[in-house]
Amino acid sequence: MSSIDVVVTGLGATTPLGADVASTWDGMLTGRSGVHALEEEWAGDLPVRIAASLAEDPTTHFDRVLLRRLDRSEQIALIAARQAWADAGFAPKDGGEGDSLDRERLAVTFGTGIGGALTLLAQDDILETRGPRKVSPFTIPMLMPNGPAAWVGLELGALAGVHSPASACATGAEAIAMGLDVIRSGRADVVVAGGTESVIAPLPIAGFAAMRALSTRNDEPERASRPWDKNRDGFVLGEGAGALVLERADHARARGARIYARLAGAGLSSDGFDIVQPHPDGQIRAMRLALENAGVSPSDVHHINAHATSTPVGDMLEVEAIRKAIGDHPVLTSTKSMTGHLLGAAGAVESIATVLAVHHGVVPPTLNLDDPDEALDLDVAAGKPRDLQINVAINNSFGFGGHNVALVFQRA
């Protein structure tokens, strides 16, 4: 447990539920689903024809010159970061009245699970049909996985380091854990942390479908993502980005910032088991390490935003891990039932949901839990939100490759 207190002072997001944090949070509390049928012509021959696309077209935020240089994952990372930065009360890079932030004390930790796949696929089509001279000179910066972090760093003028973790579906949460470490190390006073993903395209969908990881409930898109339900048959691919401004508590108080919650601790582990199959022991260790890092006990935890993606195996392995690491008393939810699975952005957007749950004292619901799995013996906020005094909450994120991250947020 570090003596340096870290708090959350800014939030930003663009998701299948809304173009910002307010609309996304409203969508969660009202139990809206962001999943829909894919109407694109390319989806016709795919075994899975549903996804959770963004609620707002991100291209409206950029001029044509900049759009030529940004992959979609980079666009939405910038949108989320700009929102979080403004929400925290900071001025743009070029400064402004009252802007006294030392950019040498500002860092970025922002990741993506897959990177600029849409650019890679589009430019490969151009290469094959029109030749190498027609390939965009911006191809490499658009497809490289550190591109979103780099653009956020450039946007904000961050000089204390720009870092880009890539740990599959644990990426967004690992970026937040990294941001916590950067501040605790004394290297920065402020970190913009988050995750982004945008890979709704034929090849990623076909690849996930070939693994039998995706739901094939094509005729009922809004009912397809159903964590812990007996009839779950896989996750729904989504896209989005989330950003959090992390800040030294004394730095935040000195400038009179609003504080949403305290980022009390983080726990990271690896399974050493399989490239795609999870192992409950790694998840248990991540949660226990997070509690130890935060200086709290399992009995202190009131709420868990679970990783729960709606896969037949993964959902119940996490239930087993939570029971062993924390107990059966916290109220669980899976906001993936509404947003779909945002891959590298999931941990960031779900951390925002966890922060707001702590801040407002309400747990967003889990949709489509109509017939709970017989092994589900934990308390889930199903169907409607639940008012709850939350002092300590956990956000779990687990990724292919055996990456496990648990984040502890505490009432400020």
N, C-alpha and C positions, 0 to 999 in steps of 0.2 A: 504494500500500500504506500503510495507516494504522498509526500507532504504538500505537493502542489495540487491545488484544487482546480479542476477543469469543468467548465460549464458550457451549455449550448445557448448561444445568443441569436442565431439566425437559421432559418429554414427555407428551403426552396425545392420545388419539384414540378415536373411535368409528367403526367401518368395517363393510363387509360381512363381514369376517373375524372381528370380535370387538368387544366392548364397551369395550375398553381397549387400551393399547399392548401389554401382555404377550400377550393372546390374538390380537391382530392379527399380531404378530411370529411367534408360534408357528404361526399359519395360513400365513404366508409361508414359513417354513422347512420346514413339512411339505407344502407344495404344495397347499393346499386352495383350491378356487374358491368365491368368494362369489356367483357368478352362478346364477340360478334362473329357472324359468318364472313369469311373472306369473299369479296366480290370480284377480286382481280381475276383476269382471264387465266393467269398462270396457276391459279389454285385448283382449277377444275380437275386435273388428273391426280392430285395429291390424295393420300389416304386421310389426311387431316386438313380440314378446310375451315378451321376456326382459329382465332387469335385475339389478343387484347391489344389493339393498336392505340396510339396516342389519341387523346380526346381533342387535341388541337394540332394543326399542321405547324411544325416548328419553323418552316421556311419563311413565315410572315414576319419573323423577328430579325431578319438579316437582309442586307441589300444583295443585289445579284453578284457583285464582285466578291464579297465574302462567301457567299453560298458556293461558288465554284471551288473554294478551298476547304470546305467543311464536309466531312462525312456526317450522316444523320446522327450518329452517336456523339459526335463532337458538338453539333448544333444543340442538342438537348442538354448536354453537360453544361454548356455556356448559359443556357436559359435558366437551369436550376441554380447554378452558381451566382448568376446576377441577382436572382430573387433572394437567395440566402444572404448575400452581401448587403443588399438594400434593407432587408428585414432586420439585420443586425445593426443598422444605423450607420454604416460606413459609407464614405464618399467614393466615387470612381477613382481609377488609377491616377488620373490627371489632377486629382485633388479638388478641393472646394472649401467652402467656408466651414471651419471647425475640423478639417481633416488633419489630424496630428499623428496618424498611424505611421510607424516606422516600417517601411516595406522590407527592411532587412530582418524584421521580426515576424514576417508573414510567410507561411508555407502552404503548400497544397498537397493533399494526398487524395488522389481521385483515380479510380480504376474502372476497368471494363473486363468482362469475362472473355469476350471473343474479339472485340475491336471492330475495325472498319470493314466488316464483311460485305456490306452493301457496295462499298467502293470497289473492293477486290472483284466482286462478281460483275459489276457494271463495266469496269475497265477491261476485264478479261473478254467480255463480249465485244467491246470496241476493238481490242487487239485482234480478235479472230475475224471480225467482219470488215474492219476498215484499215487494219495494219498498224504497226508500231508507232508511226508518226502521229497518229491521232490520239494516242494515249495521253491523258492529262499529265502535265508536269507536276501537279499537286498530288498524284496518286499515292506516293509513299507517305507523306505527312498525313494524308487522309486515312490510310489504312493501318498505320502503326498504332499499337495498343496504348502507347503513352500519349497519343495525340490529344484526347480529351483533357488529360491533366495539364499538358503543355499549353493548350489554348486557355484553360482557366487561369493558369499562372500568368500568361501574357496579358489576359484581360485585366487582372487585378494588380499586376506589377509585383508578384511575389518573388522575393529574393532570398528567402531562407531555405529554399529547396522545393522542388516539385517532384512528387513520387507517384508511381502508378502501379499498384499491385494488380496482379491478374491471378485470381484463385477461384475461377469458375463462379459458382453461385454464392460463394462466400466473399466475393471481391468487395462489394460495397461496405460490408461490415468490417472487413480487414482494413480498408482504407481509414475507417473511423478509429479503429484500434491503433493504427499507425499514427494517426493524428494525435491521439492521446499520448503516445510515447514521445512524439516530437516535442510537445509542450512540456511534458514532465522532464525531458532531458535538458530543458533550458534553452533549446535552440530557437524557439519561436514563442510569441505571445498569443498569436492567432493562427489557426489552421482552417482552411476550407477543405472539408472532407466529403467524399461521396462516391457514387457509382453511376454508370450509364450503360445502356445497352439498347441496340436497335438492329435486330437481325431477322425481322419477319420477311422471309424470302423463301423461294422453293427449296434451295439446297439445305439450309438449316432445318426447315420443317421436315424434309424428307429424311435427313440424318437422325433427328430425334425420333421420328416415327419408326425408323428402322430399328431403333433400340427398344421400341415399345414403351417409350417414356411419356408420350403425349396421349391425352384423351382423344378418343375418336367419336365423341358425342356430337357429331356434326349437325344433327337436327335440333339440338337443344344447347346452343352455345352458352347461354347464361347459366345453365345448370351443369356445365361440364367440369368446372373446378369445384371439387367437393371434398376437401380435406377430412379425413377420419371417417368418411361415410363408407358403408359396406360396398356401395356400388361405384366407388372411385376407380378410375381406369387410367390415370396419368395426369400430368400437369397441362396447363394451357400456356402456350408461349405468349409472352407480353413484351412490351418495350416501354422504356421510360428512363428518368434520371432523378436522383435525389441528392441534395447537398445540405450539409450542416456546417455552420460556423462554430468552431470550437475555440474556446478562449480561456486564458488564465482567469480565475475568478476575481483576483484583485485587480487585474487589468480591466475587466468588464465593469466592476463596481466603480472604479475610478472615473470611467466615462459615462456612468449612469445608464448602462445598457439594461434592457429587459433580459431576464434570465428565464429560459423555459424549464430547464432541468440541469442537474449535475450529471456529467459522464463520470461515474464513480470508478469504473474498472472495466477491464477486458480480459478475456481468456482465449488463447489460441492453442490448438492442438492439431496433430495429424494422425491419421489412422494407421498408416503403414500396412494397409490391408488389401485394397483393390482400387483400380482406376476409376470405377463408377459405383460399385456397391459400397454403401456406408457401413460403419461399424459402431454400435452404441457406445463402446468404451471410449472412443475418441470424443464423442459428444459429451459424455459424462465428465471427462477430464476438462474439456473447454469450459463447461459451466462451473465446475468446482474451482478452476483457476480464476475465473472471472469473479466469483464471490470472494475468494481470498485476496485478489488484487483490489477489490473494492472495500474490503474490510467489513463485509456483512455476512450474515449467516443464512442458510437456506430458509429458516423460519421467517426471515425478514421479507422474502420475496412475495409480492401480492399478485403479480401479473407477468405472463410470458407471451410475447408475440412469437409464436413458434415458426420454425422453418416450413413445416407441413405443406408440401407442394401438391398433394392429392395423388401420390403414387402408392400402389398397393403395399410395397415393402417399407419405403422410407417413413411414412407417417407413423406407423406403429413402433418402429425402432426408436424414433424420437420420443414417443410417449414413454417407452421403457427407460430411456436415458433420463428424462425429466423426473420420473418417479424416483429413480435411484440417486440422482444428483441433488434434487430440490425437495421432492415429496409430492403429496397429492393435494396440497392446499391452494396453490396459485390458480387464478382464473386464466385460462388459455384463450387465444384466438389465432386464426390464420387469415390475415388480410389478403393472401393470395387467392382466396375464394372469390375476391372481387377484382383484383388487379391482374390476375394471372401471374405467371412466374416471370419476373423481370430479369432473371439471370444475374449478371454482374451489378445491376442496379437494385436488386431485391433487398439486400441488407441495408442500403441507404434509405430507401423509401420506407421500409418497415421500421427502421430506427426512428424516422420522423413520426410514424404512427405511434411508436412506443413512447417517445418524448411527449407527444400531445396527449396520450392516455394518462401519463403521469401528471402533466400540467393541468388537464381539465378534470381529472378524476372520472374517466369513463373508458370502458373497454369496447372497441368496435366489434361488431359481430362477425361470426363465421357463417357464410351462406351455405346453403345446400346440404347441411348436415341433417338429412331427413331420417336416416336409418344408421345410427352410430355403430361403428365396428364394435364387436363384442369385447375386444380387448381395450377399448377406450374407457378407462376408469378414472379419468381426470375431469375436472370441471371446465367446460367450454362455454363461452358466451355465444350461444347458437341462435341465429335468426334475428336477434335484436341486440342493440348495445346494452351494456350493463354499467350502471353507476357504481363506482368503487373508489374508496379512498386508497390511493396507491402511493406508497412511500418508496418502494423499490420495485423495479421491473427489469426483465431480461428480454433482449432480442437475440434469437438464435439464427445463425446462418451457416449452412453446410454446403460444400461444393464437391463436384467430381474431383477425384484425386485424393480424397480424404482430408479436405480442408475444413476445419471446424472453428467457428468464432462465436463467442457469447459476449454480449455487451451488457453492462449493468448501468441503468439510468436511475437516478434518485431524485426525489422531490427536492427542489432547491430551498 
